[in-house]
Amino acid sequence: MKRLIIGSWRWLDDRLGISALIGPSLKHLVPHDARWWYVFGSATLVAFIVQVVTGVALAFSYASSSSQAYETLQFITNEAPFGRFLRGMHYFGASAMVLMVGAHMAQTFLFGSYKYPREMNWTTGVLLLAFTIVMGFTGQLLRWDQTAAWSVVVAAEQAGRVPFIGDFLAQFILGGTTIGGATLSRFFAIHVFIMPALIFLFIGIHLMLVLRHGIAEPPVAGMVVEPATYRAEYEERMHKTGRPFYPEGAWRDFVFGTGVLVVIALLSYFVGPPKLDAPPDPSVLNADPRPDWYLLWAFALLALIPPEVEGYVMILTPVIIGIVLLAAPILNNRGERAPSRRPWSIAVVLLSVILIGSLWIAGANSPWSPNFDPQPLPEKIVGATSGPVFTGAKLFRDKGCLNCHLIHGYGGRRGPDLTYIGDQLAESDIVIRIVNGGVNMPAFGNSLKPDELAQITAFLQSRKRPIRPQDQPPMAQN
Ligand code: HEC
């Protein structure tokens, strides 16, 4: 039996040349001091493999049609065996991939590994980063719920404001003039065919380049990269002190990659995939929800840009970031690699982290976004258990007012806080506002019956500052 297996392997290997292909890659020499800093690239690959496996599994049950997508996902989440876990793996796998790409980029940048002769390693890496972001953006729509659909509508609206090519961009994103089945089919094709194919191709090139140029050694201050002599020096050092990648270097990749896998699995099991909210409803026009966390900062940036310059900023920022990233290794491919001799590189990484972090926090708190799942108002705040004020409070939530307005800290922050609106506006002004709407407030004239309007108005009129002295806020002491 053993002889048969070994014999068959020899036969196959001779005809296919497997070990001739893999062997040298496993045995290629890596710097002896390439330690834990070097694990992020392989961890990104691990996360990508998780995405391929779970993505294919999801595709077995998912239907990319606008009438079925939401239901098939409900089925996957609630009924299919391991379906919830699978969706979780795909979500946290995506998160891990974004984080690992970021860490890998920061590390290669800090270590100056993008310098000669590894310029194209960096360039292909930048393209892989862009592909990863497109995957995140297109994947979110496949959830085909309210949040997903509106994130894309917001993106298309924003793209539409780009000067000159805005209309074209918006139509390209939506696959037409409004979001619908065509948008979903388009995003599905990009998400499961085009981008994965590009990512496979570029990971292949990226890895080939890693083998071709070898892994950059941890930088040492004073050891400069001089293109004329670098290769010979690197060869020589590898022959003196290099170690074969397998097993000396590979075990760290293996340990860290397994760790990433375990964390993804634990989060998927205990936290689970993002909740599906309501199916998309094209008639709810006044929403702009937030995207998944790894795109939240970009969303915050777009929301915070002043509207007058928005179109230009929107098109120029990614173009400039892309050009800077692609040009960095070409303009600056020699000299010191050590971060201690390139303090600005540390500053760039820190600044990027701070900038993305604060945008992220702004996005997470995004006061400009409605709250899609407001808590009902407690009885103590409503102050009535029957009658028009009570019914009005119920309608205030059911008609979506609470999604945008705060009452004593309950609700959303898209519109003004209405906690004390009864002190501020007269009955007629309240009615006018509800019927006619305003900037970012829909007009409710057609969707409320007269008695409903009266009840909501009664509720809002009852929103007054308490008059009993013990309820009043403490006076400032002079
Ligand atoms: C999509 C978010 C949104 C929804 C839904 C919404 N509002 Fe508003 N509302 C706003 C915004 C934004 C303003 C400020 C409009 C302006 O100043 O032109 C506003 C203003 C108001 C005002 C005037 C407040 C003031 O201080 O001047 C009242 C009253 C009001 N809304 C009541 C309601 C009621 C009642 C409903 C439900 C029937 C409702 N809103 C639903 C966003 C919303």
Boltz pocket constraint, residues with backbone or C-beta under 6 A from the ligand:
constraints:
  - pocket:
      binder: B
      contacts: [[A, 286], [A, 287], [A, 370], [A, 395], [A, 396], [A, 399], [A, 400], [A, 401], [A, 402], [A, 403], [A, 404], [A, 405], [A, 414], [A, 415], [A, 416], [A, 417], [A, 421], [A, 424], [A, 425], [A, 429], [A, 430], [A, 433], [A, 434], [A, 437], [A, 438], [A, 439], [A, 440], [A, 441], [A, 442], [A, 444], [A, 456], [A, 460]]
      max_distance: 6.0
